[in-house]
Structures are given as C-alpha cells and as structure tokens.
C-alpha cells in the first residue's frame, strides 16, 4: 500500500439502492495506489428491518478485506445478533470469533488463493526472465515508499545479514497534515477531525483526531459487492426510545475468548518474532565502513584480493573467524530487532479495518475496529459514531506492551503496523498466554448504539482515504450541500472521492490513498 502509480486510477465502482426507509449510494476508487485494497458491504435487508453498511480498509493485500466483505454478513446472521439483549458484548464476541476463523487452515488456504489471483505484478522467479528491467522498476516503486525496516526485512528473508539496532535508525521527519495548498500549516493548525495521511504498513502515523466523539499494479481491482439486497421496505413498530450506549472496552479476557495457541497456525510467546540467523559468505567491501553504519557489521580485510600473497584458505578461515565473532557480539548485545511478519503470508501479514453499521428504524449500532469512521449528520452537525484506533492511544499502548510488543516513536507496533485493531495481521497475535482479544493487534471493536432522532439526516461511512483529506464536519457539509441541490447519494459519493483526490503525489500523501465512501439518507 505504500507505492504510487504514475497517474491515478479514477475509474470508480459504484452502487446504489433503497429500502427500509433508507437510500444509499456507495463509491470506491483506487486513486494513486498501486492496488485497490478496500472492500465494502451495502445490504438493505440483512435480516428483517436490519440493514448493514460496512467499510473494510485492507493493508498488506486485499485478500482479508475482500474475504471479510464476502463472509462477514452471513457470519453476523448466523449469530442472530438482533436477538441479543445486550448488543455490545455480542458484537464484540462476533468480531473476535470471526478473526479466529480467519486463521483456520481452510480460510488461510482461501486467502492465499485470493492473494495469488489479485497479484498484479509478475512472479520474479517465473515471469521476470525476459523483463528484468520492468521487474526492477516495479520493485523500486514498491520499495521507494517503504520504511527502512521493511526494506531490510526483504533482504533478511533472502538470507542476507542484517545489522543490529535497526529500530534506532530514525526515519525521515514527519510531514504536516496539509495538502499542497496548505504547505505552511503545522500539526496544530489541522482542522479538528482531519487526520494526517499515513499508510498502515509503510509510513509514519499520527494520532487520529475526531470531533464530537462520545466514544470513540497498474490495474483496477474492483471491490467486492457482497450479499447486496435492495428489496422492498419492511414495516416495523416503533420501539421505545433508548439513550446512546457506548462500549467501555477493556483488555479483560472472556471465557469464550480464543487464546493464541487455540489453533496450530498460531505459535510463539508473544514477543517479537524470533530472528533466524543465516550464514552468508562475506563479500569484500570498503574497509572504511563502520559496523553500525550499514545493513551488516563489516569485517575489515587487511589484505586485498590482488595481493600477491593472497591465500584463499587463510582468507576463508579469517571469514569464518569473523562470522563467529559477529555471532558472539550479537549474543552479547542482545539488541537485534525482529522484523514482524516474517515471510509474507496472507492473513498473517495482511489485514483489514472493519467499520460495521447496523441500522433499523429506531437505532444505529456501530462496531468499529481500526481507523475507518462512521459519522451521523444530526441537524447539520457531525456526530462521530466510532473512534479511530491508533497504537499510541493509552489503552492501545497498554495492551500492546502487556502482549509483549512495543510502540515506536512513529506510532508503529513493533516498528511495523500503525493500526492497533484489525481483522487478520495474525503475525502480531502470537502470545500463547493471552486470549485473541488481548493480543498486540486485536479485532475487538468498540461498539456504539445511537437512538435515531427526527433531526438525523444521513450516515456516512468511509475509509481514511477520505478522513485524511477532510474532517467529519467538512464531509457532512459537503454531502448536505449537495443533497439540498437534489443530487443522489451515489453521485455525491463519487464527487467526494474526486474532491479528496490529490493532483500529484508530491505532498505528504494526503489524497493519495484508496477511497471508499457510503452515504445513506434516513427517511423518518
């Protein structure tokens, strides 16, 4: 998700429908990203008078977001959430259980199949023999936006030696939250609710800001429109008004929770993934290099290969001795940094946010894990129905540390992911002593229940590709003004994507992400 195209893909996938007193329009656009990794659901009749609208913002690949869009609605129906007397713990357990399903053998195989199908770059071993230049170009594009740790991890997986203290290297200075027209403004001048643009896996992150928050390849990959239904309106009786309810999420375990060792795919002790040491024949390098300056500690050669007294046997012996010294130093220092993820495996090193909105005529229930967002327009005022989850938040950081991880100064879990809640990402969920909901990255959602009022006009759900460009109130104003002009939800959602799209990638990344937005108007 870090690389950009030479020009944005502005073709859009849109859908619309109505029923149950609701009218919706949804649009997703790939934009500047090499790949579209978003997915969504718009289901008017999920069950009876209940409707479902959801946005899934994938990272590390599109397989988890697409799989979630295909399977999660049925998973919700199987659990009959509507029959629960207490929706908060019910939905939280449903999220955790679905995340547990994602690591099962059958689903992991399916995710791998989906990931292979969606690959839009040639396999470097099989397909690149006659197009090495193009493959190098693609790889360069991919690596250009990666943090140092991720680039080093690629070498690491290929058997190269990686030096110590990777986490001590500081990335480039963080850029402001402004777009190209606001290069002068600093972080404190950003509109409240607007977030800085950051990729989940490959760029520094900042705390997401919200307002009015009571709780908290070059080809187009179409988003999955799963289980869409736009049947007739279902009449229901008015229910007694109930106050807004917000879940008070904590890290306590549950008897029904799944520990990390409940499934054979999950192993480890919750610490950062172990470093696998590999021996590599040393290649003569510039002796002026210092050990801490490069990717690997460098053993200085006292003699060059063109020395008339060069003795290959002696040189190999010196190399082996130097390697032994390196290993001893490594064991003594004990400060090597494990790069999370290991080999890139779908579901292990990929994941998705989930902002799920369930509506009937009386209330809206929002279950959210990650930094996608749901906002309600009430009489023209933006009401945030979800909170963005970031690793530097106190409650998130505490859970991450308790699970054996850390949050670096750039707000990344173990120097990798800048999200703290998501489906998938099971390489971060390997502490065998903790239930699945208490792992470094958790799928446990915050749940908010809002009673509908006569002044409620519409609901908007979007990924951070929208919220990085506009804050909650700005999005509400944008939509409301156009609804007054008689424009449809689907047309407005398309306009919103175009409005948020950056003209170039020369800025701080704002407007360069995938974009997905769902607008749903409410008829009372």
Beta strands, then each sheet from edge to edge (+ up, - down):
strand 1: 4-19
strand 2: 22-33
strand 3: 38-47
strand 4: 50-59
strand 5: 245-246
strand 6: 351-352
strand 7: 354-359
strand 8: 363-369
strand 9: 373-378
strand 10: 381-384
strand 11: 423-424
strand 12: 446-451
strand 13: 456-462
strand 14: 515-522
sheet 1: 1+ 2- 14+ 13- 9+ 10-
sheet 2: 3+ 4- 6+ 11-
sheet 3: 3+ 4- 7+ 8- 12+ 5-
end
